[in-house]
Amino acid sequence: MKIILITLWLAVPLAVAAYHFGPGQELLKGDAAAAHVTDATRSAATGDHKAAIAAYDAALGALPTAAVAESRQLRLARAKERLPNGQLPEAHDELEALFAELTADRAADPVVTRETQTALASAKYYLAWLMRLEGGTEDLWRPEIEAARQHFRHLTEEAASSGNTTLVTTQRQNLESSIKLARMDLTELQGLPLPKQCKNCSSGKCNRKGPPKKGPPQDSRGAGKTQGPDESGS
């Protein structure tokens, strides 16, 4: 009996160590990830997108490997922060990969999938805008705006089937914006203010190399005016 008690007593620290370096370590990672997410949210709220991206990077690094759903949410949030931080191509590629992953997983969160698709459609919209301003040929920018249009059409139909009238209105406006961008004359596009998602892009894809703007920005009431898509997805 004494041998059994001694064995059990000696096993206690071993069990604690096993917990600490096993499931307990995963929980500690989760706590660290939560702290980084708090920092990211705070930075995003103040418009410090660079700090928010860094915090999301840290959160993803601290997240337990089994937290797939949480990882996807953080990747989406990080990609959204890249858009106004001059990282449009990086955001586009990240969203495209994430959307492919989500659509291939039947168990994926439909809300995250919808928000990712909305953000991806917006990224393609702005990428097409920049390609046109940079003097890109139609065979380069047309596929991007066409993909954005298809995404927004799907999102509009999905919202209609769910009965969410507010979301239907938002996605329909996004769809109309993508159609207008595809039809707009280049000189007309050059007369519009550059969207914030297109400014200060760190990639060569987004350095504006096209002709300078001609004339003042058009009145927002003009028929040719296009408005960027709503990226909220909600």
N, C-alpha and C positions, 0 to 999 in steps of 0.2 A: 504493500500500500504506500509506504514511504517513497519507494522508487517511482511510483506512478505520480505522486504529488510533486516530487522534485522535477520529474519530466515535464509535467504540466506547467510548473512555475518557470522553468527554463524556456518553455515554448512561448510564453507571453511576449517577451521582447522580440522574439522571432516573428510572431504574428503581427506585432506593431510595425516592425520593419517591412514585412511583406506588404502590409496595407499602405504604408507610406510610399514605397517604391512601386506599388501596383495601382489598385483603384484609387488610393488616397492621392497619389501623384497626379492622376487624371483630374480629380476634383480640384487640386491646387491649380492645375493648368486652367481649369474652367474659371476659377476665381480671378486669376491673372487676366484672362481674356476679357472678363466682365469689366475689370478696371480700365483696360485699354479702350473698350467700347465706350465707356463713359467719357473718357478723354476725347475720343473721336467725335462723339455726339456734341460735346461742348465746343470743340474747335469748329465743327461744321456750322453750328448755330451762329458763331461769330464771324463766319466767312473765311476762316483760316483753313483753306482746303488742303494746303500742303501738310499742315500738322495733322489734319484729320486722316489723310492718306497714310501717313507714317504710323498713326495710332491703330488704324485698321490693319496695317501690315503686322504690327506687334500683336494685335489680338489674334490674327490668323495663326501666327507662329506659336502662340500660347494655348491655342484651342486643342482640346483632346482629339485624337485622330478619328474617334468614332462619331464626333459631332458633325456629321455631313450636312445636315439641314442648316445648322448654325453657320457653318463655313460658307455655304451658298449665300446666306443672307448678308454676311460680311463682305463677300466678294462683290455682291450687287451694290452694297452701300459704298464700297471703295471705288467702284467703277463710276458711280454717280458723282463722286467727289472729283474724279479725274476730269470730267467734262468742263467745269468752269475753271480748272487749274491748268489749262493749256495742254492737256494730254488726250486730245480727242482720238487719235489713232489707237493709243493704248487702251482707252476705254472701249472703243469699238471692238477691238480684238478680244478683250476680256469678256465683254458682254456676249459676243458671238459664241465663244467657247462655252460660257456658262449656260446660254440658252440651249445649245445643242445637248449639253449634259442633262439639263432639266427635262427636255422633251423626250429624251431616251429613257427616263426613269418614270415609270408609271406611279410610283409612290411620292413623287416630288410634290412639294407644296404648290397648289395652283395659284395662290396669291403671289408667291415669289416668281413663279413662271410668268404670270401676266405682267408684273412690274419689270421683269427682266426684258420681256419682249417689247414693252413700251420704251424702255431706256435704249434698247438696241435700235429700234426704229428711229428714235430721235437722233442717235449717233450717226446712223446712215444718212439721215436727212441733212445734218450739218456737214457731214463729210462730202456729200454731193454738192452742197453750197460752196464749200471751199475749193473743191475740184474745179468747179465752173469759174470761180474767181481767179484761180491759178492758171487758167487757160487750158485746162484739161479737155481733151476731145470727148465727144458725146459717148463714144464707146467705153469710156472710163467712168464717167459720172452717172450715165443713164442706169446701169445695173444697181447702183446704190440707192438712187431715188425710187426706182421701181420696187426694190426690196422693201424700202420704207413704206411705200404705198400699200404693198401687199400685207405687211405686218399690221398697219393701221386699219386696213379693211377687215382683217381677221379679228382684231381687237374690238372694232365697232360691232361686228356681228355677234361676237361673244357677249359683249355688254348688253346688246338688245335681247339676246336669249335669256339673260339673267334678270331682265326687267329693271336694270339700273339705269334710269333715264339720265341722271347726271353724268354718268360715265359714258353713256351713248353720245351725249352732246360733246363731251371733251374729245373722245376718240374720233368723232365725225369731223370736228374742227381740225384735228391732227391730219386726218386723211385729206381734207380739202387743202391744207397747207402744202402737203407733199405733191398734190396734183398741180397747184399753182407754181411751185418751184420748178417743176419739170417743164411747164409751158412758158415760163417767164423768159423774156428776151434778156440777153446778157447785159446790155446797157442798162436795162431797167433794174436788174439785180445789183449792178455796180452802184446804183444810186441809193441803195438801202444801207442803213447802218449795219456794221458787222456784228452778228450775234455774239454775246459774251462767251458762248461755248466755242467760238471759232478764234478767239483772240489769244495771242501769246502762246500759240501752240509750239511745243518743244520739238516736234518732228518736222522734217523737211516737207512732208506731205501737206503741211498746213501753213507753210510760209507763203504769204500772198505774193505771187509773181505775175499776176495778170495786170492789165492796163489800169491806170489810176481811175478813181471814181470820176464820173462825169456829172457835174451838176449837184445841187443840194439833195438831201434825202427827200423822197416823195412824202406827200401827206398820207397819213395812215388811213384816210378815207378813200384813197385811190383804189381803183379796181384791181390794179396789179400788185397791191401791197400784200406781202406774205408774212405771216406770223409764225414764229417757231413753235414746235409742238410742245404740248404739256407733257412733262416727263414723269409726273407723279404716278401714273398708272392706277390711280385710285379715284 
